[in-house]
Amino acid sequence: MQQAQQEKQFVSELTAAIQELLPGKTFDFNEAEFSVRVGDNTTLHLTNVFRSWQGLGAPERRKLIENAIGAPHSTATAVPSSFSEAAPRLMPKIRDLATRGIAALGAELQNAKAAMVVERPLGEHLRIIVVYDGGTYFADVTEENLAKWGRKAEETIATAIANFKASNRDARFHRIMAGVYVADAHDNFDSSRLLLDDAIGLLELRGRPLAFPVHRDFLAITGDEDPDGIKKVAEMMEEERTNPYPISVIPLRFESGHWSTFRLLLTTAAGRTLESYRVREYEQIYEEQKGLLEKLAEPRHDDAYVASFDVIEDNERGFLDSYSTWGDGLPTLLPITGQIGFVSDPTSAKHGLLRKMFSKKKPWVAMARFEDALRVAGHRMKKIEGDPPRYRVESFPTAEEFKAMGAVEVRGKASPKE
């Protein structure tokens, strides 16, 4: 077996072991460094483990992996205890908000608490975090590190960004076509290059800069008034969005000196394409969160139904939509979806799929847009802590509220209780 094939098999076995033995723990492979980060602040370097694995049989390989992931190296000890020593090697990374929420749930499942990473919001859906570049590893800088240093978060973030800009003075974005540029150096910091505002300001764009930090090693930039440029980026994202270390398909727009979350108009083909990508992105995120919340139900003593983020095709509008299920008399944790299916039979609602709701009992089912339900029945929807966001519901809307939110009956003669 060739080296590349052996590495692929090794990573596959390691992944399976982490999922089985460390349920709820997030993990992130770094191919360039041949390491895996488990949780928010522990890293296992794989070179020596792999070399040992190569010389063993199947049973011994499994035991080796179990021992390796049982005691990964804590990067908390890899960050210098003094700010003066750490400061020159602090760098910024871009991550989505959901990874923070997932990490918190995973830690809770292990009766632990996720490390408080030093961060700053980036738009509504991303964040800038600070890492210490140890040369052969990256360690997230945490609030615990700040306490030891006697420093504030903003000062630390500013230092990291200044370091990054200084190290990228000669950085150039690769021009794909007129008005479209990418950062694809594959040095673990391509997405962070959206922080190079001076360099981005020199790009020939139509309109304000639109940045697409799709994954760690890919950043595309075009103008918000360039339909051809946006179309080209959307085409590139078909492949890029499935690559490792994803961040988000949702773009950011630079305006008035800062980046903000930007949603393209659904009247454009590119806007519809990106909306479908966004729906698929959140389908995966909510599915991971759902699994953790279900495992936490018993220790939390909470029997609320964790609703799924289900995807459907909107053939009329030409892109993917989503829905969740709100059952009468069934405490539920609702994800934010395009629509909500209201069901009078909570037993059917717990199935989680509308196609299973049409039993012999013929439960009353209606559909409404999520934003309309929130506008009318928001007093019944309590937003719970965590990312991605969910709402807890325990009471069912009235007939008047259904009418006000424009709910459309799907099937059945019965109506909601007055």
C-alpha positions in Angstrom: 0.0 0.0 0.0 1.4 3.4 -1.0 2.1 6.1 1.6 -0.8 8.3 0.5 -3.2 5.4 0.8 -1.9 4.4 4.2 -2.3 7.9 5.4 -5.9 8.0 4.1 -6.7 4.7 5.9 -5.0 6.0 9.1 -7.0 9.2 9.1 -10.2 7.2 8.4 -9.6 4.9 11.4 -8.6 7.8 13.6 -11.8 9.7 12.7 -13.9 6.7 13.5 -12.2 6.3 16.8 -12.7 10.0 17.8 -16.4 9.9 16.9 -16.9 6.7 18.9 -14.7 7.4 21.9 -15.1 11.1 22.2 -18.8 11.7 21.3 -19.7 15.4 21.1 -16.1 16.5 20.6 -15.4 18.6 17.6 -12.2 17.8 15.7 -10.3 19.5 12.9 -7.6 18.0 10.8 -4.7 20.1 9.6 -3.3 18.3 6.6 -0.2 20.6 6.2 0.9 19.9 9.8 -0.5 16.4 9.9 -2.3 17.0 13.2 -5.8 17.0 14.5 -7.3 19.6 16.9 -9.8 18.0 19.3 -12.2 20.5 20.9 -11.2 24.1 21.0 -7.7 23.9 22.6 -6.1 20.4 22.3 -3.9 19.2 19.4 -2.6 15.8 18.6 0.4 15.7 16.2 0.1 12.6 14.1 3.6 11.9 12.5 4.9 9.7 15.2 1.6 8.0 15.8 1.3 7.2 12.1 4.8 5.8 11.9 4.0 3.5 14.8 0.7 2.6 13.2 2.4 1.5 10.0 4.3 -1.3 11.7 1.3 -2.8 13.5 -1.5 -5.2 12.7 -5.2 -4.3 12.9 -5.9 -5.0 16.7 -2.7 -3.2 17.7 -3.4 -0.3 15.4 -6.8 0.3 17.1 -5.2 0.2 20.6 -2.5 2.6 19.5 -5.1 5.1 18.3 -7.2 4.7 21.4 -4.2 5.5 23.5 -3.2 8.5 21.3 -6.6 10.2 21.4 -7.0 9.5 25.1 -4.3 12.0 26.0 -3.9 14.7 23.3 -1.4 17.4 23.9 -3.0 20.4 25.6 -2.2 23.5 23.7 -3.0 25.6 26.8 0.5 24.8 27.9 1.9 25.6 24.4 1.0 29.4 24.7 3.8 31.3 26.5 3.0 32.6 29.9 4.3 36.1 29.2 2.6 38.5 26.7 6.0 39.8 25.5 7.1 36.4 24.5 3.7 35.5 22.9 2.9 38.8 21.2 5.1 38.5 18.1 3.5 35.1 17.1 -0.1 36.0 17.7 -2.2 35.7 14.5 -5.9 36.0 13.5 -8.1 33.2 12.2 -11.6 33.3 10.8 -14.2 30.9 12.2 -18.0 30.6 12.1 -20.1 31.1 15.2 -21.6 27.6 15.0 -18.3 25.9 15.9 -18.3 27.7 19.2 -21.8 26.6 20.1 -21.0 23.0 19.0 -17.8 23.0 21.1 -19.7 24.2 24.2 -22.3 21.4 23.8 -19.5 18.8 23.3 -17.7 20.0 26.4 -21.0 19.9 28.5 -21.5 16.3 27.3 -18.1 15.5 28.8 -18.9 17.3 32.0 -16.4 20.0 31.1 -16.5 23.6 30.0 -15.3 24.8 26.6 -12.4 27.2 26.8 -13.4 30.9 26.3 -11.5 31.8 23.1 -10.4 35.4 22.5 -12.6 36.6 19.7 -14.3 39.5 18.0 -17.5 39.3 15.9 -17.1 39.5 12.1 -20.5 40.3 10.6 -23.4 38.4 12.1 -22.2 34.9 11.4 -18.4 34.8 11.7 -15.8 35.7 14.3 -12.1 36.6 14.4 -10.2 34.5 16.9 -6.5 34.8 18.0 -4.1 31.9 17.8 -0.5 31.5 18.9 1.6 30.3 16.0 4.0 27.8 17.6 5.7 27.0 14.3 4.6 23.3 14.2 1.1 24.0 15.8 -1.5 26.6 16.4 -3.0 27.1 19.8 -6.1 29.1 20.5 -5.6 32.0 22.8 -8.1 31.9 25.6 -9.4 34.2 28.4 -7.2 32.2 30.7 -4.2 33.3 28.8 -5.3 36.9 28.9 -5.7 36.7 32.7 -2.1 35.5 33.0 -0.9 38.2 30.7 -2.9 41.0 32.3 -4.1 42.1 28.9 -7.5 43.0 27.3 -9.1 41.0 24.5 -9.2 44.0 22.0 -5.5 44.7 22.6 -4.6 41.1 21.9 -6.8 41.0 18.8 -5.3 44.2 17.5 -1.8 42.8 18.0 -2.7 39.6 16.1 -4.1 41.6 13.1 -1.1 44.0 13.1 1.2 41.0 13.0 -0.7 39.4 10.1 -0.7 42.6 8.1 3.0 43.1 8.7 3.7 39.5 7.5 1.5 40.1 4.4 3.0 43.5 3.2 3.7 42.0 -0.2 0.6 39.8 -0.4 -1.2 39.8 -3.7 -4.6 38.4 -4.6 -4.7 36.2 -7.6 -6.8 37.6 -10.4 -9.2 35.0 -11.8 -11.0 37.3 -14.3 -11.9 41.0 -14.4 -13.2 41.9 -11.0 -12.6 38.5 -9.3 -9.7 37.7 -7.1 -8.8 34.8 -4.8 -6.4 34.1 -2.0 -5.3 30.5 -2.3 -1.8 30.2 -0.9 -3.0 27.2 1.2 -1.0 28.4 4.2 -3.8 28.1 6.7 -4.5 31.8 6.5 -6.2 32.4 3.2 -9.6 33.3 4.8 -7.8 35.7 7.2 -6.7 37.8 4.2 -10.0 39.5 4.2 -8.4 41.5 7.0 -6.0 43.0 4.5 -8.2 46.1 3.9 -5.4 48.1 2.3 -4.6 45.4 -0.3 -8.3 44.8 -0.9 -8.7 48.6 -1.5 -6.3 48.3 -4.4 -8.3 45.7 -6.2 -10.2 46.7 -9.4 -13.8 45.9 -8.3 -17.2 47.0 -9.4 -18.9 48.4 -6.3 -18.0 47.6 -2.7 -15.9 44.5 -1.9 -17.7 41.2 -1.3 -15.7 38.5 0.4 -16.4 34.8 0.4 -14.3 33.0 3.1 -15.6 29.6 2.1 -13.1 27.6 3.9 -9.7 28.1 5.7 -7.7 27.9 2.5 -10.0 29.8 0.1 -11.1 33.4 -0.1 -12.8 35.0 -3.1 -13.4 38.7 -3.5 -15.5 40.5 -6.1 -17.7 43.6 -6.2 -21.3 43.9 -5.0 -22.2 45.6 -8.4 -20.6 42.9 -10.5 -23.1 40.2 -11.5 -20.6 38.4 -13.7 -18.1 38.4 -10.9 -20.6 37.1 -8.4 -21.7 34.4 -10.8 -18.1 33.3 -11.3 -17.6 33.1 -7.5 -20.9 31.1 -7.2 -19.6 28.6 -9.8 -16.3 28.2 -7.9 -18.1 27.6 -4.7 -19.7 24.5 -6.1 -16.5 22.7 -5.4 -14.9 24.8 -2.7 -17.8 24.6 -0.3 -17.3 20.8 0.2 -13.6 21.2 1.1 -12.2 20.6 4.6 -12.2 23.3 7.3 -15.4 25.0 6.1 -16.2 28.5 7.3 -19.3 29.7 5.4 -20.9 30.3 2.0 -22.5 33.5 3.3 -20.5 36.5 2.0 -19.4 39.7 3.8 -19.5 43.2 2.3 -17.0 45.9 3.2 -18.7 49.2 3.9 -17.9 52.2 6.2 -14.6 50.6 7.3 -16.0 47.2 8.4 -17.3 43.9 7.1 -21.0 43.0 7.5 -23.0 39.9 6.6 -24.6 40.3 3.2 -27.3 38.3 1.5 -27.7 38.4 -2.2 -31.0 39.1 -3.8 -33.0 35.9 -4.6 -34.1 37.5 -7.9 -30.7 36.7 -9.3 -29.5 33.2 -10.4 -26.3 33.6 -8.2 -28.5 34.6 -5.2 -30.6 31.6 -5.6 -27.6 29.3 -5.9 -26.0 30.7 -2.8 -29.2 30.5 -0.9 -29.3 26.7 -1.7 -25.7 26.4 -0.5 -26.6 28.3 2.7 -29.5 25.9 3.4 -27.3 22.9 2.9 -24.6 24.4 5.2 -27.1 24.9 8.0 -28.6 21.5 7.4 -25.3 20.0 8.4 -24.7 22.4 11.3 -28.1 21.9 12.8 -27.9 18.1 12.4 -24.6 18.0 14.4 -26.2 20.3 17.1 -29.4 18.1 17.2 -27.3 15.0 18.0 -25.6 16.7 20.9 -28.8 18.2 22.3 -30.5 14.8 22.2 -27.6 13.3 24.1 -27.8 16.1 26.7 -31.5 15.6 27.2 -31.1 13.1 30.1 -28.4 14.9 32.0 -30.3 18.2 31.6 -33.6 16.6 32.6 -35.2 18.1 29.5 -37.6 16.1 27.4 -38.1 18.8 24.8 -38.2 17.5 21.2 -35.2 18.7 19.2 -36.7 19.6 15.8 -34.8 18.8 12.6 -33.7 21.3 10.0 -35.4 19.6 7.0 -34.6 20.7 3.4 -37.2 20.9 0.7 -37.1 22.1 -2.9 -38.9 25.4 -3.7 -39.6 24.7 -7.3 -41.6 27.8 -7.8 -38.8 30.1 -6.7 -36.0 27.9 -7.9 -33.9 27.2 -4.8 -33.8 25.1 -1.6 -36.0 26.0 1.4 -36.2 24.5 4.9 -38.8 23.8 7.5 -39.1 22.6 11.1 -42.0 21.1 13.0 -44.0 22.7 15.9 -46.4 20.2 17.5 -49.3 21.1 19.8 -48.6 20.1 23.4 -45.0 19.1 22.6 -42.2 21.2 24.1 -39.8 21.8 21.1 -36.5 23.3 20.3 -37.0 24.9 16.9 -34.1 25.7 14.5 -34.4 28.8 12.4 -35.8 27.6 9.1 -37.6 29.1 6.2 -41.0 27.6 7.2 -42.6 26.0 10.2 -45.0 23.1 10.0 -47.6 23.3 12.7 -49.1 19.9 13.7 -52.0 19.3 16.0 -50.8 15.7 16.8 -47.6 15.9 18.8 -47.0 12.1 18.2 -46.8 12.8 14.5 -44.7 15.9 15.0 -42.0 13.9 16.8 -41.4 12.0 13.6 -39.8 15.1 12.3 -40.9 14.8 8.7 -44.1 16.1 7.2 -44.5 13.2 4.9 -45.0 11.0 8.0 -47.7 13.2 9.4 -50.6 12.0 7.3 -51.6 9.0 9.4 -55.0 7.6 9.8 -55.6 10.2 12.6 -55.2 12.9 9.9 -53.6 15.5 12.2 -54.2 19.2 11.4 -51.1 20.6 9.6 -50.4 24.1 8.5 -47.3 25.9 7.1 -46.2 29.5 7.7 -43.0 31.4 7.2 -40.7 31.4 10.2 -40.4 35.2 10.3 -44.2 35.5 10.2 -44.5 33.1 13.1 -41.9 35.0 15.1 -43.7 38.3 14.4 -47.1 37.0 15.5 -46.3 34.3 18.1 -43.0 35.6 19.3 -44.3 35.6 22.9 -44.5 31.8 22.6 -40.9 31.5 21.2 -38.0 31.8 23.7 -34.6 32.1 22.1 -32.2 29.8 23.9 -28.5 30.3 24.4 -26.1 28.8 21.8 -25.2 28.7 18.2 -26.7 28.0 15.8 -29.8 29.6 17.4 -32.9 27.8 18.4 -36.2 28.8 19.9 -38.0 26.9 22.7 -41.8 26.6 22.2 -44.2 25.0 24.7 -47.6 26.4 23.7 -49.5 26.3 20.4 -50.7 29.4 18.5 -54.4 30.2 18.5 -56.6 30.3 15.4 -56.3 34.1 15.4 -52.6 33.9 15.5 -52.5 31.4 12.6 -54.6 33.8 10.6 -52.4 36.7 11.4 -49.2 34.9 10.4 -50.8 33.8 7.1 -50.6 30.1 7.9 -51.8 27.8 5.0 -53.6 24.6 5.9 -52.0 21.6 4.3 -54.4 18.8 5.1 -57.2 17.7 7.4 -60.6 19.2 8.3 -59.8 19.8 12.0 -58.6 23.3 12.9 -56.4 24.6 15.8 -58.1 25.1 19.1 -59.7 28.5 19.7 
